[in-house]
Amino acid sequence: MKFTYNWLKDFVDIKISPQGLAHRLTMAGLEVVSLDEKDGDVVFEIEVTPNRADCLSVMGIAREVAAITDKKFNVKSLMFNAKNIKHSTLNIKQISIKIEDKKDCPFYTAKIIQGVKVGPSPQWLKKRLELIACRSVNNIVDITNYVLFSWGQPLHAFNLDNIISGGIVVRRAKNGERIVVIDAAEKSLDQETLVIADEKRPVAIAGIMGGKDTEITEGTNNILLEAAVFNPSVVRRSRQILGLGSESAYRFERGVDAQMVEYASWRAVELIERFAGGRCIAAKSSPAIKTKDKNINFNLSDAQKILGVNIAPAKAKKILNNLGLQIKTKTKNNLKVKIPSYRPDLNLEVDLVEEIARIFGYDNIPKSLPAVRPQIGICRKPGPVSFIKNILLGLGLNEVITYSLMDKASWEYMATDKDRAAIEILNPLSKEQEILRPGLALSLARCVAYNLNQKQDYINIFEVAKVFSQSLPQPQEELVLGIALCGTKPLLTMQGLRKEEAGVLDLKGIVEVLFSRLGIKDYNFVQEAERVAVYVSKEKAGVMLRLPKETLDYLEIKNKKVWTAELFLHKLLPRLELRKKFTPLPIYPGISRDISLILKEEIELDNVLKGIRETGTPLLQEVKVVDCYKGKQIPGACRGLTISCFYRAPERTLTEAEINPLHARVCRILTERFRAQIR
């Protein structure tokens, strides 16, 4: 939005310098992105957020300036209505307005002005428009643009003599209808497009652009001046489909103030009669929009608590009044605030707190640390996902939250699962947000890279989030747990503190503890090429892998190994067994026997342990690997293992006579089934 310093003075008496005003506006939430001195004036350009459509006019900016500088807002600039214009309604039958759907067009007003003389605009008007980069066309078009920029209400002037039967119909276009717009482009229309039509054809695309057939030219003598309210979503959709843009569409998409339509229309009539001659002979409007007053109950004490600064009640009330908000005092601190029609963004009490804060000045609010005691967060929401997060937090991992969008090139280059096709965004906001991520590993890897750049020695992170993939008959959305480990972790041993690099066994240990806490028992790990698949009840439920060197180089991770795991929670959650069963502590001692053996590396240790458990049932209570080693005494392609077997009976003390035969069967299974060599 562009405006000039002198233009603002039509609405508010400014004493502050342009540079000072630019700073104050920026601090109040209207960022001034440029400030240029031209032809004895200063041109401002500001960024207007989508919720502040009221600031898409000089009047709206002036209202903000009046509040910021505590100056009086010149309300008289708005006071233009039918009483200011000498016109006759004897020819009212010349206008007929038909609106097919009030949702598309809640309000429409038309004025007929006869005997205009189209020509160049006055120099002051041309200068104002050209300073804000709006090309001067002729006095009629320039006046409609001037009213648009001044009051924020788009207008359109039609050559009345080219409107068949002189009537206006606001309707949806028919499929295949065509119109040549003012910029000479021919557009094909469909039922998604709202048009202004006469008896036979569309003469304008509602809220966006007029047609060539009814354009104002030097030969125009009679005009129909349109002012209306159009449905923002309809205008936005039509603009996107047709590829058209205009200052009018920019405002209609964000919503115009229905209370300003008549004021702006009569203001344009007054200017046309003054600078183009002619006389307004007829005026007609559709029924007025019925609106309910919007009131917000506001407690000044709550505002002080939120802002952390004491703002005097009189000061707060003055700020709200200066912004055009009407206040009715209930008690000293309790207010009933009536919200004007031009501020639809104000709906909650906290919105009014923000208004006070930005006009008071964020730089006037003292900096202070929050009065809270920081602590490690624990998920207190009920449910299995929160339980999973708490388990991982208890294991020392840190939860992260990463973006669900990523760039397409990164996924194609670094994808850990080539079978998962990405879902592309039709209108991405940036190159980094082209697709919905099909997996978590790459997002976590980026997080690892960032933390390594921050000189972190050990990164152990996890995230529970949704991933997306393109598949038939419809795209898939799945909840996934991702874990990433990298770096060296401190380890306390009998010999003292030492550091150990994170590896696949650390990742496997985390998954095993997680499954144990979740009551998942029927699981195993299977080596598949360069990754380890995690199976639960013979169904693949996840994967663990070391990220390849190409991916690490892409992320600029040097001399480090990154291990990741992805577990599909939609496959795990149905198998959870969170109910806990109390088992009395054993009262009889057990017996532990160790087995030292040499096992070929090609034989999976998980199958060996499973075979021992099956053979030792029911007296074998626990079996585990206590040592794994290699050396000169161990043949190549083999490994030395020490396996500990613990036997116990719940109702008696076991004897050697019971243990020895059972343990001998366990050793025999190792030698016969798994070709192990007992040492």
N, C-alpha and C positions, 0 to 999 in steps of 0.2 A: 504494500500500500504506500503510494507516494502522496505527499501534500507539501504545501509551502508555508513558510513562517507567516507571511502576510495574509494568506488565506485563513489561517487560524484566528487572526485578529477579528474576523467577521463575527466570531462566536465568543471570544474571551479576550480580555485586556491583558496581554502578555508583557511583563517587564523583564523577565529572565532572558539571558542571552541564548541564542540557538544552541550553542555548545552545552550550556548548563541544562537547557531543556532536554536535549538528547540524552544526557546522563540521567536525568530524573525519570524520563519515560522508560529508559532501559531498566532502571532499578525497580520500576513499578510493573514490570512484566511485558512491556511493549518494546522489544529490542530494536534500537535504531541501528541499521546495518550500513547506512551511508548518509553523508551530510555534504551537500554541494552548494556552493554559492554561484548563482546564475542571475544575470540581468537585474541586480539590485535586490534579489530575494534569496532565500535559503531553502533548498529542496531537501526534505526528509524522506527517507525510505525506511519503513519499519516492517518487521516480521510479525504477522498477525496469526495467532494460533486458531485452529478451526472452531473453537468454542466461543471466540470473541468476534462474531459477525458484526456486532455493534461498532467495532473499531474500523470497519471498512468504509468509513466516510470521514470527512473533515469534521463534521459535527460530533461524531463519536469520539474522535481523538481530542477535540476541544473540550468535551465533557471530562475526559480523563485529565487533561491539562488543568482545567479549572479546579478539580479536586486535588491534584498534586500541588498546585501553587496557591491554593486557598483563595482563588479569585472567583468572581461572579460569572456564571455561565449565562450568555445572552440568549434567553429563551425567546425573545421577540423575533429572532431570526426564523423561528418555526411558524410564526403566526401568519400564515397565508391560507385563506380559505375562500369560499364562494363570496363572502361579503366584500372582499377586496377587488373583485372582478365585476365590471359592468357587462352583464350578459343577459340574454333573453332565452327563456326555455320554450318559446312559442313553437320552435321547430323540433321539439323533443322526439317526434315520431321518426325523425331522420336516423335515430340510433336504435338498434335492437341488439340486445346481448343475450346469447344463449350459452349456458354452461352445462355440458352433458354430465359431468361428474364433479361434485363439489370437493371431493378429495383431491382431484388433480388441480383444481383452481378454486380455492376457498373464497377469493374476492377478486372482482374485476371492475374497473371504472374506465369510462371513455369520455373524452371531451371533443367536440367538433369546433374547429376554429376556421372561419372563412376569411378569404381575402388576404392571406399572408403573402409577403414578398420575400422570396428566398434569395439570399445573397451572403456576402462575407459577414462574419461576426465582428462585434466591436473589438478594438485592439486589446482592451483589458481582458476580455473573455478568451481570445485566442492565446494571449500570453499565459494565462493561468493553466490552460489545458496543455499547451506545448511544454511548459516547465515540468509537468509530470508525465511527459512522453505520450500525450494523447493528441493525435493528429487532428487539426481543425478541418472540418468538412464544409459546413455552411451554418448559418445562424440557427436553424431549427435543430439540426443534429447536435451542434455544439451545446445548445441549451439543455437538451436531454442528457448529454454527458456531464455537463456542469452540475445539474441537479443530482445525478447519480453519485458523483464524487463528493458533493457537498452534503447531501442528506442520506446517501446510502440506498436510495430507492431507484432501481432501474426503470426507465421509461422507454417507450418506442413510439415514433411518429410515422403514421401511414399516409400515403397520398390517397386522400378520401375518394378522389374521382376515379381511381383505379380499383376501388373495392366494389364488387358487383352487388347491387341492391343496398349498399351502405350498411349492411348488418354484419355482426361479428358472432362467430360460433367458436367456442373453445371446446375442442374434441380431440380424441385420439386419431391419429392418421390411419388411413386405410392401407392395407398391404399393397405395395407397388406404387403408391402415390409418389410424385416427384415434385421437387421445388428447387428453383435456382435462387440461392441466397445472395445477400448483398455483395459478397466477395466474388460473385460470378461462378461459384462452384455449384454443380447440380448434385442433389442428394436424393437417394431413394429412401423412402420412409416405410415404417411398419407400425404395428399397433402399439409398440412400446413408446412411440414418440407422440408427445402432446403438441398440437398445432393450433394456431389462430387461423381461422378460415373464414372466407366469405361464402356466398351462396353456392359457388362452384369449385373452389380450390383452396389449398392452404396458401396463406399470404405471409406466414411467419412460423418459425419453430419456437414454440412458447418458451420464453425465458432465456433464449440463446441468441437467435439472430433473425432479422427480418428477411423478407423475400425481395428479389430484384424488381418484381412487377409493381410493387407498391412503395418503392424507394422514393425518398424526398429528393427532387431535382430542382433545377432552376425554374422549370415550368410549372412547378406545383403551386396551386392557389388555395386549396382547401386541404386541411389535414385532420386526421383522427388521432388524438393523443391517448395512448394506452398506459395505464398503470395497474399492476395486479400483484397478487400473491400466488405463486405456483408451488406445487409440492416439490420439496428439495430432492427427494429420491428420484422422481420422474425426470427432473431436469438433469440430474447427474447421469442417469442411465442413458438418456438421449445424447448428451454430450459425448459420452464414451463411445457409444455405438457409431455416431456420425463423425467423430473426430473433429468436432468443432469446439472452439473456446471463445469466450468473450467476457468482458468485465461484468455484464449482466448475469451470465451463467455463474460466474465465480461467486456472486452474492446470493443468487437464488439457491444455489447448492447448499449454502450455509444457513439460509433462512433470513428473510427480511422482516422488518417490524411492520406488522399489519396496521398499527396505529399511525404509521408515517405515510401510507400510500396516498391518502387524499391530500394531506399537507403538501407533499412533494409534487403531486399532480397540479394543484392550483398554483404552486410557486412557478412551475414551468409555464403555465398559461399566462401568468402575469409577466414573465420575462419575454415570452413570444409576442404578446401584444405590445410590449414596450420596444423590442428590437427587431420585430419582423412585421409589424402592423397586424392587420386582421382583427377579428373579434370572435370571442367564444360565444356561440349561439345555442349550444346544447351541452348538457352534461347528464350522464346516466351511470348508475352503479348497480352492481348486483347487491343482494342483501348483505348488510354488514356482518362481519365475523363475530359470533358470540363467544366471548372469553370470560373465564372466571378469574377473579383477583387471586393472585398467589401471595400468601403471607407466610412468613417464617418467624417462629418464636425464637428470640435470641437473648441469651443470658450473657451479659458483659463479664461477669465473674469467670465463666467458663472460658471466654476468650483470653482473659489474662493468664489463666492456667495453661492454656495451649501455647500461647506465645512466650510465656516466661518473662513477661514485662508488664508493668502496671501502666496502662493507658487510661487516662482520666475518662470517665463516662461521657463528659461533655465533648471531649476530643473525638471519641469514637462515634458519637452521634453526628457530629459535624461532618466527619468523613463520609458516613453513609448518606447524609443529606446532600452533600456536594456531588455524590455519584448519582443523584436522582432518585434515591430510595426514600420512600415515605415512612416516617416513624411514628408509632403511637406508643407512648410510654404506659406500661402497666404498673411497674414499680420502678425504683431507682435504677436497678440493674436488669430488669426484665423488660424487653421490648417486643413489640409486634411490628415487623418490618414488611411493608408492602413492596413487592418486586415489580418494577416497570416492565412493560412488554418487550423492551429492547434488550433485556438481560435474561434470556431463557436459561443461561448457564448457572444461575443462582437458584439452588433447590434445597440446600441443607444449611444448618447453622454454621458448619465449618466453612462453607463457602463465604459467608459474611466475615468470618474470622480472617480468611485470606485477603478479602478486600481491605479490611482495616490494616492488616500487616503491610501490604504492598504500598498503600498510600502513606501510611505512617513512615515507611522506609525500612527495608530489611537491614540496611546498614545502621539503622538506629536501634536495632535490637541487639543487646549485648551477647557476646559469645559465651557459652557456658557448657560444661560437660553434663550429660544427662544424669539425673540423680537415680541411677540404677546400678546394681551390683552385677557386673558381667560374670557369666558362668557358662560352662559347657552346656549347650542346649540338648535337651532330651525330648524326643517326640512324645507328647502326651495325648495325642489323638488315639482313640481306640481303633483297633483293626490290625490285621496281619502285616500290612505294609509298615506301619509305625513300629510294630514289634521287630520286624527285620532291621529297620534302621537302628533301633536301640541296641540290637545284638552287635551290629557292625561298629557302632560308636563305642560299645563296651570293649571291643577288640582293638580299639585304638585308631580306627579309621576316621577320616574326616569327610563329612558330606559336602558335596559341591552341587551347584545348579548351573547348568550350561544351556546355551541357546538350542532350540529345536530346529532352527534353520541353519543351513550351511551352503557353501558354494558347490556347484556341480563338479567343477574341475577337481577339487580335493577328494570328493567321494570316488570319482572315476579313477583317480590316481592311487588313492590309499585304501580303497574299500577292503575291509576284512572279510566280507561275505559278498562275493560277486553275484550270488543268486538273488539277492534282494534288490529289486529295481526301485529307484528313487522316484518319488512323486514331485513333479516340478511345479513351481509356483507360476501362475499365469502372468501376474504383474508384480514381480519382485521389487522391493524397495531399493535394493542394492545388489551388487554382484555377490556379496557375501551371504545373501539370503535367497538363493535360487531354488533350493529344494528342501523338503522336509527330511530330516536325517533318518536313514534306514537303520542306523546302529548307534551305540553309545561309545564304542571304543575310540573313535577318532576325536569325539568331543572331549573325552577324558585325556587323550594323548595331548591335545592342545593345552589343556589345563596343566598337565605334567610339564610341558615345555615352558609354559609361563612361570611355573614355580621354580624350575631349574634356573631360569634367568634371574630369579630373585635370590639365588644362592642358597636354595633349600637342599640339604643333603639327602633327605629321605621323604618321599612323597607316597602316602597311602590314602587313596581317596575312593569314594564310591558315589554313585548317583542312582536314584530310582526315578525313571522317567519313561515317557512313551516314545516309541519309534514307529516309523511309518514305511510301508512298502506298497508298491504298485502290483496288484495281482488281480486275477479274475475270480469271481464275477465282480468284485468290488475291492477297493483299496483296503489294506489291513492296518489296524492300529493296535499295537501290543505294548504291554507294560514290561519293562526290562530293568534288571539290576545290573549295573556296570561297576566293575572294580578295576583299579589300576595301581600297580606298585612300581616304584623306581628308586634307585639309589641304595645307600648303605645305612642300615639301622644299627643302633647301639644294642649290644647283647651282653648281659651280665653272666659271667661264667665263674667257675671255681678259681680260674687263673686270673680273674679280674675282668675289667670292661674291655670288650673288643667290638669291632664293627664287622658286620656281615652283609654282603650284597643280597638284596631281595631276589628271589627266584621263583620258579614254578612251584616248589614245595611250599613256600610261604603262601602262595595263592591257593594251592590245594588245601592247605591247613585251614585257611579262612573259610573256604567252602564247606569243609567237613564239619567244622564247629557250627557253622550256620545251620547245616542240615540236622545236626544233632540236637540243637536247641529247638528246631522247628518240628522235630519228631519224624523226619524223613529218614527211612532206614534202607530202603531198597534202591541204592544208587551205586554207581561205579564210574570209573574214569577210563576212557579208551583212547589210546594213541591213534590219531588219524593224520598221517602225513606230518605236517609241521605244527599241528595243534592237538590239543587234548579235548575230546568231547566228553561232556558230562551227561550221563544217562540216569534217568529216574524211572523205575518200573519199566525198563527196556525202551523208554521213549527219550529221544534226545531233548534235553532241557537246557543246554547251554554249551559254551565252548570257552576254553582257556588257551591263550597263545602268547608268544613273544612277538611283538611288532617287528616286521621285517626292516632291514637296514634302509631300504628305499623310503619307507614311511618316516623313519627317524631323520633321514637326511632332508626330506621335504619339510619337516618341522624344525630342522636345525638343532636336533638333539644329538650331541656328539659324545662318544665314549661312554654311553649309558645303555642299559637294557631296560625296556619297558614291557612289563607283563600285564595283560588285561584279561578279564573274565566278563562274559555276558551270560546272565541267567534269565530265561524267559519265565517271568512270574506267573503268567497265565497257565503254565504247565505245572508250576510248583504249588500254587495256592490251593488247588483242590486236594492236594495230598498232605496238607499240614495236619499234624496231630499235636495240638497245643495243650490238650488235657494232660495233667500230671498225675501219676499214680504213685502213692507212697509205698516204698518197700522197706521193711524193717532192716536195720543193720545186722550183718551176719554175726552170729555168736560163736561159730566154729572157725578155726583157722584153716587157711588154705596152703597149698604146696605149689611152689614155683619151680619149673624146670626150663633150662635154657638149651637151645639147640644151635650149634655152630655148623654152618654148611656152606658149600660152594654151589651157586646157582647160575645157569647160563643167563645172560642178559636178555635173550630173546623171550624168555618165559616171564609172563606178567606176574608180578608179586601179588597183585590183588587176587588172582586165581589160586595162588599158593595158600594165602591166608584163609581164603574161603574153604579150600580143601581141608585145612587143619581144623577149622571150626566144625565142619560136618563130621569129621572122624572123631573128634574129642567130645561130642555131645553125649550126655548132658552135663558131665562133670567139668568140662573145660569152660571156664568163666570168661577168660580174656586171653587174647593172643595179640602180640605186637612185635614190631621190629625194634630192637634196642641198639643195633649197630649195623653199619654198612661200610665195607672197606675194600680197598684194592691195594695190591702190592706185588712184590716178587713171588710170594707164595701162592698167589691167585693166578690161575691160567688166563690167557687172553680171552676176551669176549665173555668173561665170567665176573661174578662179584661175590665177595664174602659177606655173609649175613649172620647175625645172631638174633634168633627168634625166641622170645620169652613166652612160655605157656603157663597159665595160672589155673590150677584145679581147686575146686571146692564143692562140698555138698552142704545144702542148707540144714540138714537134720542130724549130721554126725561128723566126727573127725575122720578124715580119710586115712587109710593105711598105705604102706608101701606096696602091699599085695594088690591093692586096687589101682594104684597109680601106675606101677611099672608096666603092666600089659597094655594099658590104654596109651601110655606115652610111646611104647614100642610100636603100636599101630600107627601113631602119628608119624614117627620116623620112617616107617616102612612106606607110608603114602608118599613121603617126600622123595624117597629114592626110586620107587617104582613108577609113580605117576608123573613126577616132575623131573626125574633123572638128576636129582640133587646128590651131592657127595657130602656125607656127614663127616665132620672133622673131629 
